[in-house]
């Protein structure tokens, strides 16, 4: 990020710029919130992502809006519940494109079936993650075109492999 984001803006376009930044930040916030409490279907994916979007996690990735909902639903089904708490996004605009950065703390609740027996994990798997992203203005509004997650720390254990 450059210092142009931090510098005070003046003149025409300031309100448009602020509205665009707020729109991109809201898009990321909606992504985090809906992961925990929404049905992840194709309409969900289209409301958040461009057709050519990529999501890159440390353990896997997915490209394209087709299959994006299923990809997320499958990953989240490994847990009984989740909560994604995103910090405010820092957004830098470049015309019809935006670059964003945010912090994310994710709490994952293990299924009860994983919590019994010898060597069972603690009930929670919590991660601190740094999120880099890009968004693009489309005819439908701002959409995420890339999200990349970098694990900074973890507490507990991921779920056992099936």
C-alpha positions as CSV (number, residue, x, y, z in Angstrom):
1,X,0.0,0.0,0.0
2,X,1.2,3.4,-0.8
3,X,0.9,6.6,1.3
4,X,-1.7,7.9,-1.2
5,X,-4.3,6.0,0.8
6,X,-3.3,7.8,4.0
7,X,-3.0,11.2,2.5
8,X,-6.0,13.5,2.9
9,X,-8.0,13.9,-0.3
10,X,-9.5,17.1,-1.6
11,X,-11.4,18.2,-4.7
12,X,-13.9,16.5,-6.9
13,X,-14.3,12.7,-6.6
14,X,-13.6,12.5,-2.9
15,X,-17.1,11.4,-2.0
16,X,-17.0,8.9,-4.9
17,X,-13.7,7.6,-3.7
18,X,-14.9,7.2,-0.1
19,X,-18.0,5.5,-1.3
20,X,-16.0,3.1,-3.4
21,X,-13.6,2.3,-0.6
22,X,-16.6,1.7,1.8
23,X,-18.2,-0.5,-0.8
24,X,-15.1,-2.7,-1.2
25,X,-14.6,-2.9,2.6
26,X,-18.3,-3.9,3.0
27,X,-17.8,-6.6,0.4
28,X,-15.1,-8.2,2.4
29,X,-17.0,-7.9,5.6
30,X,-20.1,-9.6,4.0
31,X,-17.8,-12.4,2.8
32,X,-16.6,-13.0,6.4
33,X,-20.1,-12.8,8.0
34,X,-21.8,-14.9,5.4
35,X,-19.3,-17.7,5.8
36,X,-20.8,-18.3,9.3
37,X,-24.5,-17.8,8.8
38,X,-25.7,-18.1,5.2
39,X,-26.4,-20.7,2.7
40,X,-23.4,-20.8,0.4
41,X,-24.9,-21.2,-3.1
42,X,-24.3,-19.9,-6.6
43,X,-26.2,-16.7,-5.9
44,X,-24.0,-16.1,-2.8
45,X,-20.9,-16.6,-4.9
46,X,-22.1,-14.3,-7.7
47,X,-22.9,-11.6,-5.2
48,X,-19.3,-11.5,-3.9
49,X,-17.0,-12.7,-6.7
50,X,-16.1,-11.9,-10.3
51,X,-16.4,-14.7,-12.8
52,X,-12.6,-15.3,-12.8
53,X,-12.1,-14.9,-9.0
54,X,-9.4,-16.8,-7.2
55,X,-9.4,-17.7,-3.5
56,X,-6.0,-19.0,-2.1
57,X,-5.8,-20.5,1.3
58,X,-2.6,-22.1,2.7
59,X,-4.0,-25.6,2.2
60,X,-6.0,-25.3,-1.0
61,X,-7.3,-22.8,-3.6
62,X,-10.1,-22.4,-6.1
63,X,-10.4,-20.4,-9.3
64,X,-13.6,-19.2,-10.9
65,X,-17.0,-18.3,-9.6
66,X,-18.3,-21.7,-10.8
67,X,-17.9,-24.1,-7.9
68,X,-16.9,-21.3,-5.5
69,X,-19.8,-21.9,-3.2
70,X,-19.3,-25.7,-3.1
71,X,-15.6,-25.2,-2.4
72,X,-16.3,-23.0,0.6
73,X,-19.2,-25.2,1.9
74,X,-17.0,-28.3,1.7
75,X,-14.2,-26.6,3.7
76,X,-16.6,-25.3,6.3
77,X,-18.4,-28.7,6.7
78,X,-15.2,-30.0,8.5
79,X,-16.4,-28.0,11.5
80,X,-19.6,-27.9,13.6
81,X,-19.4,-24.1,13.5
82,X,-17.2,-21.1,12.6
83,X,-16.9,-17.4,13.4
84,X,-14.8,-15.1,11.2
85,X,-13.9,-11.8,12.8
86,X,-12.4,-9.5,10.2
87,X,-10.6,-6.2,11.1
88,X,-11.4,-3.1,9.0
89,X,-10.1,-3.4,5.5
90,X,-7.6,-1.0,4.2
91,X,-8.6,-0.3,0.6
92,X,-6.6,1.5,-2.1
93,X,-8.3,2.4,-5.3
94,X,-6.9,2.4,-8.8
95,X,-9.8,3.4,-11.1
96,X,-12.1,0.4,-11.5
97,X,-9.8,-1.8,-9.4
98,X,-9.1,-2.0,-5.7
99,X,-6.4,-3.6,-3.5
100,X,-7.4,-4.5,0.0
101,X,-5.7,-5.8,3.2
102,X,-7.3,-7.0,6.4
103,X,-6.7,-9.1,9.5
104,X,-8.9,-12.1,10.3
105,X,-9.3,-14.2,13.4
106,X,-11.3,-17.4,12.7
107,X,-12.7,-19.7,15.4
108,X,-13.5,-23.2,14.2
109,X,-15.6,-25.5,16.5
110,X,-14.8,-29.2,16.0
111,X,-17.6,-31.7,15.5
112,X,-18.4,-33.7,18.7
113,X,-17.3,-36.9,16.9
114,X,-13.8,-35.6,16.8
115,X,-13.6,-34.7,20.5
116,X,-13.6,-38.2,22.0
117,X,-10.9,-40.8,22.3
118,X,-7.2,-40.7,22.8
119,X,-5.4,-37.8,21.0
120,X,-8.7,-35.9,20.4
121,X,-8.1,-32.2,19.6
122,X,-9.2,-29.4,21.8
123,X,-12.8,-28.2,21.0
124,X,-11.6,-25.1,19.1
125,X,-9.1,-24.4,16.3
126,X,-8.4,-20.7,16.2
127,X,-6.3,-18.9,13.5
128,X,-4.9,-15.5,13.0
129,X,-4.7,-14.7,9.3
130,X,-3.6,-11.8,7.1
131,X,-5.8,-11.3,4.0
132,X,-4.7,-9.7,0.8
133,X,-7.2,-9.1,-1.9
134,X,-8.3,-7.4,-5.1
135,X,-11.7,-6.2,-6.2
136,X,-13.1,-5.0,-9.5
137,X,-16.0,-2.7,-10.3
138,X,-18.5,-4.7,-12.5
139,X,-21.9,-3.9,-13.9
140,X,-23.3,-5.5,-10.8
141,X,-21.1,-3.4,-8.4
142,X,-17.8,-4.2,-6.7
143,X,-16.8,-7.9,-6.7
144,X,-13.8,-9.7,-5.2
145,X,-11.4,-10.9,-7.9
146,X,-8.8,-12.4,-5.6
147,X,-8.4,-13.3,-1.9
148,X,-5.2,-14.7,-0.5
149,X,-4.9,-15.9,3.1
150,X,-1.6,-16.1,5.0
151,X,-1.7,-17.9,8.3
152,X,0.1,-15.9,11.0
153,X,-0.6,-18.1,14.0
154,X,-2.8,-21.0,15.1
155,X,-4.1,-22.4,18.4
156,X,-5.5,-25.9,18.6
157,X,-5.5,-28.5,15.8
158,X,-7.2,-28.6,12.5
159,X,-9.8,-31.3,12.1
160,X,-8.6,-34.9,11.5
161,X,-8.4,-35.9,7.8
162,X,-11.4,-37.9,6.6
